[in-house]
Amino acid sequence: MSGREEKIGALFVEASQTIETIVARRVRAPRATIEDACAFAWARLVAPPDVADAPRERAIGWLARVAEREAWRLSNLEHDTATPDALSLLTHRPADEDPVE
């Protein structure tokens, strides 16, 4: 494993819950959508080496922005294709799906 891969792995272990919490507070969507959006952000992290090598706060900020945009995109897709019952989940999250704290 390269030094860069080790840094990304360490950042993931340290910050993955933080990223999910940030995105869940900003985007009202089912937990699965938030998790998918965060996974998308982590996958994107592989490309720009400047982010993986950046200070922790900058990397978390970048990841949160990418994940937030993806969560909004996924929520809009769900909204466009969802049934009326499913649409209520986008605005009324059940208590068991509160943002990760």
C-alpha positions as CSV (number, residue, x, y, z in Angstrom):
1,M,0.0,0.0,0.0
2,S,1.3,3.4,-0.9
3,G,1.7,6.3,1.5
4,R,-1.2,8.1,-0.2
5,E,-3.5,5.0,0.1
6,E,-2.6,4.8,3.8
7,K,-3.5,8.5,4.3
8,I,-6.8,8.0,2.6
9,G,-7.5,4.9,4.7
10,A,-6.6,6.7,7.9
11,L,-8.8,9.7,6.9
12,F,-11.7,7.3,6.2
13,V,-11.4,5.6,9.6
14,E,-11.2,9.0,11.3
15,A,-13.7,11.1,9.3
16,S,-16.4,8.8,7.7
17,Q,-18.9,9.3,10.5
18,T,-18.2,13.1,10.6
19,I,-18.9,13.4,6.8
20,E,-22.2,11.5,7.1
21,T,-23.3,13.7,10.0
22,I,-22.5,16.9,8.1
23,V,-24.4,15.8,5.0
24,A,-27.3,14.4,7.0
25,R,-27.7,17.8,8.7
26,R,-27.7,19.6,5.4
27,V,-29.8,17.3,3.2
28,R,-33.1,15.8,4.4
29,A,-33.0,12.4,2.8
30,P,-33.1,8.7,3.8
31,R,-30.1,7.4,5.5
32,A,-29.3,5.1,2.5
33,T,-29.1,8.2,0.2
34,I,-26.7,9.9,2.6
35,E,-24.5,6.8,2.8
36,D,-24.5,6.5,-1.0
37,A,-23.6,10.1,-1.4
38,C,-20.7,9.8,1.1
39,A,-19.5,6.7,-0.7
40,F,-19.5,8.6,-3.9
41,A,-17.4,11.4,-2.3
42,W,-14.9,8.8,-1.0
43,A,-14.6,7.3,-4.4
44,R,-14.0,10.7,-5.9
45,L,-11.2,11.2,-3.4
46,V,-9.1,8.7,-5.2
47,A,-8.6,11.1,-8.1
48,P,-7.4,14.4,-6.7
49,P,-4.1,13.8,-4.9
50,D,-4.1,17.3,-3.4
51,V,-7.2,16.5,-1.3
52,A,-5.7,13.3,0.2
53,D,-2.6,15.2,1.0
54,A,-4.4,18.2,2.4
55,P,-4.9,19.0,6.1
56,R,-7.7,17.0,7.7
57,E,-10.1,20.0,7.9
58,R,-9.7,20.8,4.2
59,A,-10.2,17.1,3.2
60,I,-13.3,16.8,5.4
61,G,-14.7,20.0,3.9
62,W,-14.1,18.8,0.4
63,L,-15.6,15.4,1.1
64,A,-18.7,16.9,2.7
65,R,-19.3,19.3,-0.2
66,V,-19.0,16.4,-2.8
67,A,-21.2,14.2,-0.7
68,E,-23.8,16.9,-0.1
69,R,-24.1,17.7,-3.8
70,E,-24.5,14.0,-4.5
71,A,-27.1,13.6,-1.8
72,W,-29.1,16.5,-3.3
73,R,-28.7,14.9,-6.8
74,L,-29.9,11.5,-5.5
75,S,-32.8,13.1,-3.5
76,N,-33.9,14.9,-6.6
77,L,-33.8,11.6,-8.6
78,E,-35.7,9.9,-5.9
79,H,-38.2,12.7,-5.9
80,D,-38.7,12.6,-9.6
81,T,-39.4,8.9,-9.7
82,A,-40.8,8.2,-6.3
83,T,-44.4,7.3,-5.4
84,P,-46.3,9.6,-3.1
85,D,-45.6,7.4,-0.1
86,A,-41.9,7.4,-0.8
87,L,-41.9,11.2,-1.3
88,S,-42.9,11.7,2.3
89,L,-39.7,10.0,3.4
90,L,-37.7,12.8,1.7
91,T,-39.2,15.4,4.0
92,H,-40.3,13.3,7.1
93,R,-37.5,11.0,8.2
94,P,-38.6,8.3,10.7
95,A,-37.1,8.5,14.1
96,D,-35.0,5.5,13.5
97,E,-33.3,7.2,10.6
98,D,-32.2,10.4,12.3
99,P,-28.8,11.7,11.2
100,V,-25.8,9.9,12.6
101,E,-24.6,11.7,15.7
